[in-house]
Amino acid sequence: MIASLIVDIAIAQVGINTSTPQKTFHVNGSLQVTNELNVGGNATSQGSAGTYIKWCFKFT
């Protein structure tokens, strides 16, 4: 696998597989989270036909 990691200290942004990160942490490609993902604020998603996000919530 060939990937790149770009860190732009001037604007405090990190990009994986992109040389122009658009957010604080920008991943261009697939992301696998094995344990836990915490989202604060507004959770949004975008994608093309055939892609999906499955949201599972656990309340304790």
Phi, psi and omega in degrees: 000134175247124180219164178233150176236120180246130176238117179254096184294328183298324181244010176054053178231145179239133178235133174250121182066026173212140178265357180228073180299137182261346179226178180304319177227114186237119177249123175258097184143197182276152178230129176242125176247118186273327186249289190216141175232122179250127180241124176253153181082219182263126176267123179230160177216150175222151178182172178266173180304136179095352176258154180206162171235127178258119180261126176239127181244138177237119180253130178233000000 
